[in-house]
């Protein structure tokens, strides 16, 4: 098993995204140099404009399509570690296989194949999702204890025919993560492999934003609650803070861990979020709906490996929502015209 490594050079895919930026900042703060992939040059320019203090510590490479053969061959040269945070996260697509399943699968296998060919790589971490560790047919499943040993039962054939976009996304994350572990068992590379399995990721969006419409789906949860006449149903009954998730990526790399880590910070409920927003931002209380259906009893979870092996101490929901709320209300003042256009 590879030994723990000292801060050197890490390749981070999806560096300009919600989790990608948070993860990048954690690496940079710990003295790492970062090579980040972006799809367009303007994404790199915007990132450096927001974080000029890291100009000498980070540089960017353009990878327009993660699923292309050899997409990471040049980007991976000379790096000590790889953090693969990029993956399709959208419910707007036409072809299940071509637009979601294959890109997620090929993006993961492409970066692993490149890592195996690059002798400098000592550790790889891949961002999976709680979607890969649940069976939607079981619903909230009270009494069940979810651990990192649980996998989604979706088959490729089912996913190809599925008509609900969220289920296709669930399947794409399952296939991508299973492919990673299959690769690791089959190829036996000279690097450690860890996967992080988070639920919905909440908190302050640290990536460059030009308008509120730039917020990704998980970062926009607070805005969706405020914009609604009634509190929207809670999509996922658990959450993790974005900074905790980012730290888990760094710790798994630095400790050269090989494991699958379920990463859950606590229970999540949109009705509770609305209550916290009303209490912590009383001047905004008139905008926040009061009617909604709370989450009922649901499965519990065991994240002991993440706490023990990675040393993660989880941020609670109230603190997380306060961080997100402070940012949202600040952005509404800073970007008034674009805010109106986005809404």
Order of alpha helices (4+ residues) and beta strands (2+ residues): beta-alpha-beta-alpha-beta-beta-alpha-beta-beta-alpha-alpha-beta-beta-alpha-beta-alpha-beta-beta-alpha-beta-alpha-alpha-alpha
